[in-house]
Every structure is written in C-alpha cells, then in structure tokens.
Amino acid sequence: MTGDKILTAPTQAAVARLRQQGIAFAIISSRPPRGLRMLIDPLEIITPVVGFNGGLVTTPGFSPLTQHLMSSAAARQTVEMIDAHGAQAWIFCGEDWLARDPAGPYVGLEQHTIGYQPIIIEDFGRALDAAAKIVAVSDDFDLLARLERHARAALAERATIARSQPYYVDFTHPLANKGVALSEAREVAGHPGDRDRGHRRWRKRHRDVRAQRPLHRDGQRECGGAARGGFRDGLQ
C-alpha cells in the first residue's frame, strides 16, 4: 500500500498471479480485522484474516476463529504505565476502538487507516478484560521510547511490545506476533503444506464467507456494549 494507505493496481495484480498459481495469500496486520475491510474484496481474500499481529484471527467475514487477548492484569498495568508517562491510551476490544480524547494525537490518521471512528469513553473499565491490543500514542517520540523501555522491563513475558510507528507503541498478548500468527493461520486454514489442496479446502469451507455476519464471544460483546453505553450517556 502507498503512504496514503491506498491499495495499488500492481499489488492487486501480483496477488491475482499468486492465486492463479494456487498459492494462498493471507493478510497479517497490526490493524483490527475490521480495519482490513478495504483490502479483502479487492484482493479476493478467502484465507484467514489476522489482525492485531495475531491477537485475533477471523474469517474474511470477520467471524472469529482464534484469538489471544491480553490478560486483565497486564492490560490494566499497561494503561497505568501509559497514563503515568503522559501518553494517550487506545484500547482495541472486539469490533471497537476505544479512546478518551477525540482530538488526541494521530486519532485522525488512525481513523483514515482503519476506516472507522473511535468510541470516546472516559473509563475503559471492562474493556480491559477483553483487550486484543492496547496502543500508546504520542507526538513526543522520546517519551514513547522511554515508555517502551519501561514497559519491556515491567511486563517481561506478559506482553508483546512493538514500536509499530515512531508515534505508536503496540501492546498485545505474548503469542500475538506475526511469526506465531502465520503458523496459526495455516493451521486454521487446514493448509497441510500442499498449497493447491490447502487452498481448495479453505475455499470450500468458506465460499460463502462474505455473506456471514460477525460473531463475537461474550467478553467481546460485553466490551462493545459497555463502550457504546458510555457513549450514549454523553461522552463525546
């Protein structure tokens, strides 16, 4: 994609050539699966969609297949560290992107990138019991570097911590990283190493997947409901 987050015609053509050769093509991204919607139809994706670097694997219709959520304790400690360092915290939970400040740094850029707006909420509350990804955001890059160093020492093996951009530090479950995600996507797709047979099996299982409606486990549904309730109560 371009720096403006636009899918190019040469990229579409390259993916089409892979498909013609029987090579399955999947997307693994730090974005939420919902934030990959603009790529799925143009690239004719039929393989698992991997969001949050492996925190959530879904069908192309966004029905969950497998997930790795941060522990409640790690999520709460992460937000406490972000607040203490003076950065902004975003929570990605189920379908929802939760933020406290609609005018905060890089909110507009993230909205442009993933294609939907945050839910503005004062207290993250129960969302921290089902967080797939937490992001520390700041336009002070040195501040984020200090936060990253502190978080790596404080969270140790309880989170994957990655500086995805100079202005973002991403926190996910320890198994939510692109290396593990690739293996899990292959397993979910039933890909046995025979690329043609694996690709056909996935196509057969999910030929109507684009017509599916998203389904979410109870924790994610509660997270979304709690966030939307707060929004309706007047948090702007």
N, C-alpha and C positions, 0 to 999 in steps of 0.2 A: 504494500500500500504506500501511497505517497505521504509526505509530511502532513498533508491536509486530510489524511485518513480516507483517501479515495482509492477504491479498487480499480486497477488499471486493466485495459483490454489485454495487454500481453500476459498479465497474470492469469486472467480467465482462460486464455488460450493454452497456457502452459498446463494448468490443471486439467483442461479438456484432453490434452495429449496424454497425460498420465492415465486418465480414465480409459482412453482408447487402448492403452497398453495393459489394462487390467490391474493397474496399481491404485490401491485405495488411498485417498487423500483425506486427512483429518486436520482440524484446527485445534491447536493448543495455545491458549492465550491467558494473559493475566486479567483480561476483561471478564465480566459476568457472561454466562452463555447468552442471556437476553441481549447483551451488547454486541453479539456477533450476528444478529439477525440480518444485517445488511450484506453479509457475505454468504449466507447459507444458500439462498436461492440462486444468485448469480454463479456460484461455483458448483451448484447441484450437489451439495454435501449430503451424503447418506450415511456417513460414518458417525461414531460418537463425537459430540462436541464437548471439548474440555475447557472449562472456564476456571478462573482463579488459579491458574497454573496447576490444576489438578484437584482443587478443592471441591469441584462439582463437575461430574460427567453426566451429560444428558443425551437424549436423542436429538435429532435436528428439530423436533417439535417441542423441545425443552421439557420433556418428561424425564425426571431424574433416574439415573441408572446406578450411580455410586457417588459417594461424597466423603470428604474428610473435613469436618468442621473443627474449628479451634475449641479447645476446652474452655469452659466458662471462666475458670481461674486465670488462664493465660490471656483470654480476651479482656477481662477486667484489668489485669495488670498492664496490658498493652495500652489501653485507653488512659490509665492513670499516668503512665510514663509520657505519653504524647501530650497530655494536658500539662504535666509538670515542666516539659521542655518548651511549651509555648507554641506548639504546632496545632493544626486542626486535625480532628479525627473523623474519618468516614467509616461507616460500617456497611458491608455488603452481606445481606442476610436474605436467603431465598431469592425472590424476584426484586427485592427492594435495595435501593441505595439510600442510606440514611446519613444526613449531615445536620449540623447545628446552625450553620450560617450560610444562607443562600448567596451572600456576596463574598464569601470566603475565597482565598486564592485558588485558582485553577478549577473552580466549580464549572464555569462556562466551558472550559476546554474539555473536561470530563464529560459533560453533557453532550457536547458535539461528538466526542469519540464514541460513546456507547449508545447514543440516540435516545436517551430519556432523562428526565429530571430527577433530582434527589427529593426525597421526602424530608422536610425540615422538621426536626424534633428536638426538644430540649434535653430529654433524658433517654439515653439509649436502652436502659432497662433490660427487658427480657431479650432484646436483640442480641445481647452479648452471650446468651445461652445457645445461640444458633448462628454464630458469625462464621461465614466462609472465608472472608477476607476483611482485614482492617487496614486502612491506609492512613499514614501520617503525611500531612500536606503542609508545605510552607514555601514561601518565596525566599526564605533565608536558608540557603543551601548548606552553610556551615552548621547551622542549628540542626538540620536533618542528619548531617554526618555525625555530630555528637550524639544525637538520639540513637542512631543506628548502632554505634559502638556500645552505648549503654545497654540497649535492648539485647544485643547479642550476648552480653555477659549475664544479664538478668534473666533472660528466658532460656538460655542454654539450649537444651534439646526439646523444648516445648513448643517451638515455632520455627517455621522457615521465614527468614527475614531477608528481603531483597530490595535493593535500590533500583526500582524499575525505571525511574527517570530522576534527573537531578532534584526534582521537586516532590517526588513520591518515595516513601518507604512502605513496602508491602509486607504485611504480616499474615501468614497462613499456617495451617496445620503442618507439622513436620513432614508429612507424606505428600503435601501439596507442592510439588515441584515438577518441572516439565519432564525430567527423566523418568520419574515414577509414573507420571501421567501417561506417557507414551506406552509403557508396558500395560497399564490398566486399560487403556483404550483398546489395545489389541486384544486383550483377554475378553473384554465386554463384547467386542465385535465377533468373537469366536474365530479370530484370524489364526490359523494353525501354522503359518509360515508359507503355505501355498497361496500366493497372492490372489490368483484368479478364483480359487474355490472360496477363500475367505471373503472376498469382495462380493461374490454372488450370494453367499449365505447371509451377509449383512443386508444386502438389497432385498432378499426375500423376506427377512424378518421385519423390515421397516419400510416396505414400499409405499405404505400409506401414512408414513410418519408425519408428513407436513400437515395432515388434517387433524393430528392429535392436539388436544388442549393440554397445557401444562398442568402437571400434578405435583404436589409437594407434600413432604412428610409433615406431621402435625407441628413439629417445632418450627418449621419454616412458615407454616400458615399462621401460627400464633404470632410469630415475629412480624409478619406483614400486617396482621390485624391490629396489633398493638401500635405499630407505627402509624397506620392510617387513622386509628382512633385519636392519637395525639394530634395529628394534622387537622382533623375535623374540629378538635377542641380549640383551634385558633392559633396554633403555632404556625407562623408564616416565615 
